Amino acid sequence: MKVPKIKVNRQWSAARVRQVCVDNGLYTRGNNQQYEGMLDYVRDSYPDTESLYLVAMDILTHSDEQTVTNIMYLLEKGAVAMTFEIEEE
């Protein structure tokens, strides 16, 4: 069976990133301006590996007892939505 070309679309939102932070007790050491700055970055970026890392590092800087890889996992699992498009011939 021939596999068609499949396109993956990834999306995230500031609201979903905020919910991940709330649900996991993250960003407890940052102020409102820092938090909004991180969420503004989310609004303006595509959730690729680099953006996930940058947001996770920002969250790590403002959180207790976490690792960047754990935060990246939480963001990928809870804030990133994927859809797929199959290109037909």
A tleap script that builds the chain and sets N, CA, C and O, in Angstrom:
source leaprc.protein.ff14SB
mol = sequence {
  NMET LYS VAL PRO LYS ILE LYS VAL ASN ARG
  GLN TRP SER ALA ALA ARG VAL ARG GLN VAL
  CYS VAL ASP ASN GLY LEU TYR THR ARG GLY
  ASN ASN GLN GLN TYR GLU GLY MET LEU ASP
  TYR VAL ARG ASP SER TYR PRO ASP THR GLU
  SER LEU TYR LEU VAL ALA MET ASP ILE LEU
  THR HIE SER ASP GLU GLN THR VAL THR ASN
  ILE MET TYR LEU LEU GLU LYS GLY ALA VAL
  ALA MET THR PHE GLU ILE GLU GLU CGLU
}
set mol.1.N position { 0.844 -1.183 0.000 }
set mol.1.CA position { 0.000 0.000 0.000 }
set mol.1.C position { 0.884 1.240 0.000 }
set mol.1.O position { 1.818 1.349 0.794 }
set mol.2.N position { 0.585 2.158 -0.885 }
set mol.2.CA position { 1.328 3.409 -0.980 }
set mol.2.C position { 0.765 4.401 0.039 }
set mol.2.O position { -0.446 4.605 0.127 }
set mol.3.N position { 1.658 5.005 0.794 }
set mol.3.CA position { 1.253 5.992 1.791 }
set mol.3.C position { 1.223 7.361 1.122 }
set mol.3.O position { 2.204 7.765 0.498 }
set mol.4.N position { 0.115 8.075 1.244 }
set mol.4.CA position { 0.029 9.410 0.630 }
set mol.4.C position { 0.862 10.423 1.419 }
set mol.4.O position { 1.293 10.155 2.540 }
set mol.5.N position { 1.072 11.562 0.825 }
set mol.5.CA position { 1.769 12.643 1.517 }
set mol.5.C position { 0.839 13.178 2.610 }
set mol.5.O position { -0.326 13.488 2.359 }
set mol.6.N position { 1.376 13.278 3.814 }
set mol.6.CA position { 0.583 13.714 4.970 }
set mol.6.C position { 1.222 14.968 5.552 }
set mol.6.O position { 2.417 14.993 5.844 }
set mol.7.N position { 0.422 15.990 5.714 }
set mol.7.CA position { 0.882 17.250 6.304 }
set mol.7.C position { 0.368 17.333 7.740 }
set mol.7.O position { -0.807 17.077 8.006 }
set mol.8.N position { 1.256 17.692 8.658 }
set mol.8.CA position { 0.899 17.856 10.059 }
set mol.8.C position { 0.791 19.347 10.355 }
set mol.8.O position { 1.717 20.106 10.070 }
set mol.9.N position { -0.317 19.760 10.916 }
set mol.9.CA position { -0.530 21.145 11.345 }
set mol.9.C position { -0.522 21.177 12.865 }
set mol.9.O position { -1.233 20.414 13.519 }
set mol.10.N position { 0.288 22.066 13.418 }
set mol.10.CA position { 0.389 22.184 14.884 }
set mol.10.C position { -0.102 23.575 15.286 }
set mol.10.O position { 0.195 24.567 14.622 }
set mol.11.N position { -0.843 23.629 16.362 }
set mol.11.CA position { -1.350 24.912 16.874 }
set mol.11.C position { -1.274 24.902 18.396 }
set mol.11.O position { -1.385 23.857 19.037 }
set mol.12.N position { -1.083 26.079 18.948 }
set mol.12.CA position { -1.224 26.251 20.387 }
set mol.12.C position { -1.807 27.624 20.625 }
set mol.12.O position { -1.878 28.449 19.714 }
set mol.13.N position { -2.217 27.861 21.837 }
set mol.13.CA position { -2.783 29.163 22.169 }
set mol.13.C position { -2.291 29.565 23.543 }
set mol.13.O position { -1.901 28.728 24.358 }
set mol.14.N position { -2.320 30.868 23.781 }
set mol.14.CA position { -1.941 31.377 25.101 }
set mol.14.C position { -2.857 30.800 26.176 }
set mol.14.O position { -2.408 30.498 27.281 }
set mol.15.N position { -4.130 30.647 25.854 }
set mol.15.CA position { -5.082 30.113 26.838 }
set mol.15.C position { -4.720 28.677 27.234 }
set mol.15.O position { -4.802 28.315 28.407 }
set mol.16.N position { -4.321 27.865 26.253 }
set mol.16.CA position { -3.964 26.479 26.577 }
set mol.16.C position { -2.644 26.410 27.345 }
set mol.16.O position { -2.500 25.584 28.246 }
set mol.17.N position { -1.683 27.262 27.003 }
set mol.17.CA position { -0.419 27.302 27.752 }
set mol.17.C position { -0.690 27.765 29.178 }
set mol.17.O position { -0.141 27.209 30.129 }
set mol.18.N position { -1.530 28.773 29.326 }
set mol.18.CA position { -1.898 29.248 30.659 }
set mol.18.C position { -2.532 28.126 31.475 }
set mol.18.O position { -2.232 27.973 32.658 }
set mol.19.N position { -3.406 27.342 30.850 }
set mol.19.CA position { -4.068 26.249 31.561 }
set mol.19.C position { -3.068 25.173 31.990 }
set mol.19.O position { -3.195 24.610 33.078 }
set mol.20.N position { -2.080 24.887 31.149 }
set mol.20.CA position { -1.031 23.937 31.530 }
set mol.20.C position { -0.299 24.456 32.765 }
set mol.20.O position { -0.016 23.692 33.687 }
set mol.21.N position { 0.004 25.734 32.784 }
set mol.21.CA position { 0.684 26.324 33.947 }
set mol.21.C position { -0.181 26.210 35.198 }
set mol.21.O position { 0.316 25.819 36.254 }
set mol.22.N position { -1.443 26.539 35.099 }
set mol.22.CA position { -2.356 26.474 36.250 }
set mol.22.C position { -2.491 25.038 36.742 }
set mol.22.O position { -2.390 24.774 37.940 }
set mol.23.N position { -2.719 24.115 35.815 }
set mol.23.CA position { -2.944 22.717 36.185 }
set mol.23.C position { -1.735 22.066 36.841 }
set mol.23.O position { -1.872 21.116 37.611 }
set mol.24.N position { -0.536 22.591 36.528 }
set mol.24.CA position { 0.690 21.959 37.022 }
set mol.24.C position { 1.477 22.824 37.998 }
set mol.24.O position { 2.621 22.507 38.321 }
set mol.25.N position { 0.881 23.904 38.466 }
set mol.25.CA position { 1.544 24.763 39.450 }
set mol.25.C position { 2.818 25.410 38.923 }
set mol.25.O position { 3.802 25.543 39.651 }
set mol.26.N position { 2.797 25.809 37.667 }
set mol.26.CA position { 3.971 26.414 37.042 }
set mol.26.C position { 3.856 27.934 37.020 }
set mol.26.O position { 2.779 28.494 37.219 }
set mol.27.N position { 4.976 28.580 36.778 }
set mol.27.CA position { 5.090 30.037 36.674 }
set mol.27.C position { 4.629 30.730 37.965 }
set mol.27.O position { 3.943 31.752 37.931 }
set mol.28.N position { 5.018 30.157 39.075 }
set mol.28.CA position { 4.627 30.709 40.379 }
set mol.28.C position { 5.602 31.770 40.887 }
set mol.28.O position { 5.324 32.423 41.893 }
set mol.29.N position { 6.742 31.956 40.211 }
set mol.29.CA position { 7.735 32.931 40.653 }
set mol.29.C position { 7.868 34.114 39.699 }
set mol.29.O position { 8.800 34.906 39.835 }
set mol.30.N position { 6.977 34.246 38.759 }
set mol.30.CA position { 7.043 35.361 37.829 }
set mol.30.C position { 5.963 36.387 38.126 }
set mol.30.O position { 4.966 36.091 38.784 }
set mol.31.N position { 6.178 37.595 37.630 }
set mol.31.CA position { 5.151 38.621 37.800 }
set mol.31.C position { 4.242 38.651 36.570 }
set mol.31.O position { 4.484 37.940 35.595 }
set mol.32.N position { 3.218 39.460 36.623 }
set mol.32.CA position { 2.245 39.525 35.526 }
set mol.32.C position { 2.882 39.951 34.207 }
set mol.32.O position { 2.533 39.418 33.154 }
set mol.33.N position { 3.802 40.893 34.249 }
set mol.33.CA position { 4.449 41.367 33.028 }
set mol.33.C position { 5.275 40.249 32.390 }
set mol.33.O position { 5.234 40.077 31.172 }
set mol.34.N position { 6.013 39.498 33.182 }
set mol.34.CA position { 6.800 38.379 32.661 }
set mol.34.C position { 5.893 37.306 32.068 }
set mol.34.O position { 6.167 36.769 30.995 }
set mol.35.N position { 4.821 37.006 32.771 }
set mol.35.CA position { 3.866 35.986 32.332 }
set mol.35.C position { 3.229 36.391 31.006 }
set mol.35.O position { 3.145 35.580 30.084 }
set mol.36.N position { 2.780 37.638 30.907 }
set mol.36.CA position { 2.183 38.130 29.673 }
set mol.36.C position { 3.185 38.137 28.523 }
set mol.36.O position { 2.818 37.870 27.379 }
set mol.37.N position { 4.445 38.442 28.821 }
set mol.37.CA position { 5.479 38.402 27.792 }
set mol.37.C position { 5.642 37.004 27.214 }
set mol.37.O position { 5.773 36.839 26.001 }
set mol.38.N position { 5.633 36.000 28.079 }
set mol.38.CA position { 5.729 34.617 27.622 }
set mol.38.C position { 4.506 34.239 26.792 }
set mol.38.O position { 4.634 33.600 25.748 }
set mol.39.N position { 3.329 34.632 27.253 }
set mol.39.CA position { 2.103 34.310 26.515 }
set mol.39.C position { 2.032 35.061 25.186 }
set mol.39.O position { 1.493 34.538 24.211 }
set mol.40.N position { 2.566 36.274 25.135 }
set mol.40.CA position { 2.641 37.006 23.862 }
set mol.40.C position { 3.517 36.257 22.866 }
set mol.40.O position { 3.196 36.187 21.680 }
set mol.41.N position { 4.621 35.698 23.348 }
set mol.41.CA position { 5.489 34.904 22.470 }
set mol.41.C position { 4.711 33.712 21.906 }
set mol.41.O position { 4.815 33.404 20.718 }
set mol.42.N position { 3.939 33.050 22.754 }
set mol.42.CA position { 3.128 31.909 22.306 }
set mol.42.C position { 2.164 32.361 21.208 }
set mol.42.O position { 2.024 31.689 20.186 }
set mol.43.N position { 1.507 33.489 21.418 }
set mol.43.CA position { 0.541 33.999 20.423 }
set mol.43.C position { 1.191 34.232 19.060 }
set mol.43.O position { 0.542 34.077 18.025 }
set mol.44.N position { 2.466 34.603 19.061 }
set mol.44.CA position { 3.147 34.996 17.834 }
set mol.44.C position { 4.034 33.908 17.234 }
set mol.44.O position { 4.725 34.164 16.248 }
set mol.45.N position { 4.034 32.712 17.798 }
set mol.45.CA position { 4.965 31.694 17.326 }
set mol.45.C position { 4.272 30.382 16.959 }
set mol.45.O position { 3.155 30.099 17.392 }
set mol.46.N position { 4.969 29.602 16.153 }
set mol.46.CA position { 4.512 28.269 15.759 }
set mol.46.C position { 5.091 27.278 16.773 }
set mol.46.O position { 6.258 27.404 17.144 }
set mol.47.N position { 4.314 26.305 17.225 }
set mol.47.CA position { 4.793 25.407 18.276 }
set mol.47.C position { 5.735 24.308 17.778 }
set mol.47.O position { 5.440 23.121 17.913 }
set mol.48.N position { 6.876 24.716 17.197 }
set mol.48.CA position { 7.887 23.734 16.820 }
set mol.48.C position { 8.761 23.447 18.041 }
set mol.48.O position { 8.546 24.006 19.116 }
set mol.49.N position { 9.732 22.585 17.863 }
set mol.49.CA position { 10.583 22.179 18.989 }
set mol.49.C position { 11.315 23.365 19.604 }
set mol.49.O position { 11.440 23.454 20.825 }
set mol.50.N position { 11.797 24.270 18.768 }
set mol.50.CA position { 12.519 25.433 19.269 }
set mol.50.C position { 11.615 26.323 20.119 }
set mol.50.O position { 12.014 26.753 21.201 }
set mol.51.N position { 10.412 26.601 19.645 }
set mol.51.CA position { 9.483 27.442 20.409 }
set mol.51.C position { 9.061 26.758 21.709 }
set mol.51.O position { 8.959 27.403 22.753 }
set mol.52.N position { 8.818 25.452 21.637 }
set mol.52.CA position { 8.489 24.720 22.868 }
set mol.52.C position { 9.611 24.858 23.890 }
set mol.52.O position { 9.362 25.076 25.076 }
set mol.53.N position { 10.847 24.728 23.417 }
set mol.53.CA position { 11.993 24.855 24.318 }
set mol.53.C position { 12.073 26.247 24.921 }
set mol.53.O position { 12.260 26.389 26.130 }
set mol.54.N position { 11.934 27.279 24.091 }
set mol.54.CA position { 12.038 28.652 24.594 }
set mol.54.C position { 10.955 28.964 25.622 }
set mol.54.O position { 11.234 29.595 26.642 }
set mol.55.N position { 9.734 28.532 25.367 }
set mol.55.CA position { 8.650 28.765 26.319 }
set mol.55.C position { 8.897 27.943 27.583 }
set mol.55.O position { 8.695 28.437 28.692 }
set mol.56.N position { 9.327 26.710 27.425 }
set mol.56.CA position { 9.601 25.861 28.592 }
set mol.56.C position { 10.723 26.452 29.445 }
set mol.56.O position { 10.654 26.391 30.672 }
set mol.57.N position { 11.754 27.021 28.819 }
set mol.57.CA position { 12.835 27.651 29.588 }
set mol.57.C position { 12.328 28.871 30.341 }
set mol.57.O position { 12.725 29.104 31.483 }
set mol.58.N position { 11.461 29.645 29.717 }
set mol.58.CA position { 10.870 30.796 30.404 }
set mol.58.C position { 10.052 30.316 31.606 }
set mol.58.O position { 10.159 30.868 32.702 }
set mol.59.N position { 9.249 29.303 31.391 }
set mol.59.CA position { 8.441 28.760 32.494 }
set mol.59.C position { 9.349 28.201 33.581 }
set mol.59.O position { 9.098 28.420 34.765 }
set mol.60.N position { 10.406 27.478 33.194 }
set mol.60.CA position { 11.340 26.902 34.167 }
set mol.60.C position { 11.969 27.980 35.040 }
set mol.60.O position { 12.109 27.808 36.251 }
set mol.61.N position { 12.346 29.091 34.416 }
set mol.61.CA position { 12.965 30.206 35.143 }
set mol.61.C position { 12.029 30.760 36.215 }
set mol.61.O position { 12.484 31.317 37.214 }
set mol.62.N position { 10.737 30.607 36.008 }
set mol.62.CA position { 9.749 31.173 36.921 }
set mol.62.C position { 8.956 30.097 37.672 }
set mol.62.O position { 7.837 30.342 38.122 }
set mol.63.N position { 9.547 28.907 37.802 }
set mol.63.CA position { 8.864 27.795 38.471 }
set mol.63.C position { 9.819 27.096 39.430 }
set mol.63.O position { 11.034 27.275 39.348 }
set mol.64.N position { 9.276 26.319 40.320 }
set mol.64.CA position { 10.058 25.534 41.276 }
set mol.64.C position { 10.056 24.063 40.885 }
set mol.64.O position { 9.065 23.535 40.381 }
set mol.65.N position { 11.174 23.423 41.127 }
set mol.65.CA position { 11.297 21.964 41.046 }
set mol.65.C position { 10.763 21.351 39.755 }
set mol.65.O position { 9.917 20.458 39.778 }
set mol.66.N position { 11.268 21.842 38.640 }
set mol.66.CA position { 10.878 21.312 37.336 }
set mol.66.C position { 12.121 21.099 36.492 }
set mol.66.O position { 13.209 21.545 36.856 }
set mol.67.N position { 11.962 20.423 35.373 }
set mol.67.CA position { 13.010 20.321 34.366 }
set mol.67.C position { 12.450 20.856 33.055 }
set mol.67.O position { 11.238 20.850 32.842 }
set mol.68.N position { 13.323 21.310 32.193 }
set mol.68.CA position { 12.867 21.853 30.925 }
set mol.68.C position { 12.189 20.762 30.093 }
set mol.68.O position { 11.195 21.027 29.417 }
set mol.69.N position { 12.717 19.548 30.141 }
set mol.69.CA position { 12.115 18.477 29.341 }
set mol.69.C position { 10.731 18.103 29.849 }
set mol.69.O position { 9.849 17.775 29.056 }
set mol.70.N position { 10.533 18.148 31.151 }
set mol.70.CA position { 9.199 17.862 31.695 }
set mol.70.C position { 8.210 18.942 31.273 }
set mol.70.O position { 7.073 18.636 30.914 }
set mol.71.N position { 8.631 20.193 31.315 }
set mol.71.CA position { 7.743 21.283 30.910 }
set mol.71.C position { 7.423 21.172 29.424 }
set mol.71.O position { 6.284 21.396 29.015 }
set mol.72.N position { 8.424 20.827 28.614 }
set mol.72.CA position { 8.171 20.643 27.182 }
set mol.72.C position { 7.140 19.539 26.961 }
set mol.72.O position { 6.247 19.670 26.124 }
set mol.73.N position { 7.271 18.458 27.712 }
set mol.73.CA position { 6.306 17.358 27.610 }
set mol.73.C position { 4.905 17.838 27.982 }
set mol.73.O position { 3.936 17.544 27.282 }
set mol.74.N position { 4.803 18.577 29.088 }
set mol.74.CA position { 3.496 19.074 29.526 }
set mol.74.C position { 2.880 20.000 28.479 }
set mol.74.O position { 1.680 19.930 28.214 }
set mol.75.N position { 3.697 20.863 27.887 }
set mol.75.CA position { 3.197 21.766 26.845 }
set mol.75.C position { 2.737 20.983 25.619 }
set mol.75.O position { 1.663 21.242 25.076 }
set mol.76.N position { 3.547 20.032 25.188 }
set mol.76.CA position { 3.187 19.240 24.008 }
set mol.76.C position { 1.897 18.469 24.249 }
set mol.76.O position { 1.028 18.400 23.379 }
set mol.77.N position { 1.786 17.898 25.420 }
set mol.77.CA position { 0.608 17.083 25.751 }
set mol.77.C position { -0.641 17.931 25.974 }
set mol.77.O position { -1.734 17.546 25.558 }
set mol.78.N position { -0.485 19.086 26.631 }
set mol.78.CA position { -1.652 19.846 27.051 }
set mol.78.C position { -1.974 21.104 26.275 }
set mol.78.O position { -3.102 21.594 26.334 }
set mol.79.N position { -0.989 21.646 25.537 }
set mol.79.CA position { -1.227 22.933 24.886 }
set mol.79.C position { -1.161 22.875 23.361 }
set mol.79.O position { -1.675 23.766 22.684 }
set mol.80.N position { -0.542 21.846 22.824 }
set mol.80.CA position { -0.382 21.759 21.372 }
set mol.80.C position { -1.435 20.811 20.799 }
set mol.80.O position { -1.604 19.684 21.265 }
set mol.81.N position { -2.128 21.291 19.791 }
set mol.81.CA position { -3.104 20.463 19.070 }
set mol.81.C position { -2.562 20.191 17.678 }
set mol.81.O position { -1.991 21.074 17.038 }
set mol.82.N position { -2.745 18.972 17.221 }
set mol.82.CA position { -2.291 18.607 15.879 }
set mol.82.C position { -3.471 18.158 15.036 }
set mol.82.O position { -4.374 17.465 15.505 }
set mol.83.N position { -3.436 18.570 13.793 }
set mol.83.CA position { -4.377 18.052 12.801 }
set mol.83.C position { -3.553 17.545 11.622 }
set mol.83.O position { -2.384 17.895 11.461 }
set mol.84.N position { -4.184 16.721 10.814 }
set mol.84.CA position { -3.485 16.113 9.693 }
set mol.84.C position { -4.261 16.349 8.410 }
set mol.84.O position { -5.492 16.332 8.395 }
set mol.85.N position { -3.524 16.568 7.340 }
set mol.85.CA position { -4.125 16.705 6.012 }
set mol.85.C position { -3.491 15.652 5.115 }
set mol.85.O position { -2.267 15.542 5.046 }
set mol.86.N position { -4.315 14.890 4.440 }
set mol.86.CA position { -3.814 13.895 3.510 }
set mol.86.C position { -4.014 14.434 2.099 }
set mol.86.O position { -5.126 14.751 1.676 }
set mol.87.N position { -2.898 14.524 1.390 }
set mol.87.CA position { -2.954 15.016 0.016 }
set mol.87.C position { -3.274 13.856 -0.901 }
set mol.87.O position { -2.557 12.857 -0.947 }
set mol.88.N position { -4.357 14.010 -1.624 }
set mol.88.CA position { -4.754 12.968 -2.561 }
set mol.88.C position { -4.140 13.234 -3.911 }
set mol.88.O position { -3.941 14.383 -4.306 }
set mol.89.N position { -3.844 12.173 -4.610 }
set mol.89.CA position { -3.226 12.301 -5.943 }
set mol.89.C position { -4.265 12.542 -7.004 }
set mol.89.O position { -3.927 12.674 -8.181 }
savepdb mol mol.pdb
quit
